[in-house]
Amino acid sequence: MGGAIAIDLAIKQPNAAGLIVESSFTSIRQVVYRNIFRMLPVDLILTQRFDSIQKVPQLKMPVLFIHGVSDITIPAFMSEELYTTAPEPKKLLLVPGAGHNNVAEVASVEYLQAVLFLCNKLCQGEDKVIE
């Protein structure tokens, strides 16, 4: 739920410099329906929607989405959908062989390069480049 909370906070704090969203979902409803309770009236039970797919288009900062392709907890297509709806500048890193909690370990250098990409976007206009 960290990514959904970060997206929610980023909407409320539009002056934030940037955002990294790792292994996140489009909405809690979609996760619950997909993984657990397809036949139950989940909408009546959920009190927190965490509808990130509706919030992402409102982001006002550079965003880096990262997801493990082998994630069985939250499928990678959800980060792809979030990425598609996000405004520029944005970047998507899909990591083959990574699950939900080991993306940085599996991606290693590629992960670091993606984070540096975001940092460099944040430094634009300040004559700084991070290597």
Secondary structure, 3 states (H helix, E strand, C coil): CHHHHHHHHHHHCCCCCCEEEECCCCCHHHHHHHHCCCCCCHHHHCCCCCCHHHHHHHCCCCEEEEEECCCCCCCHHHHHHHHHHCCCCEEEEEECCCCCCCHHHHHCHHHHHHHHHHHHHHHCCCCCCCC
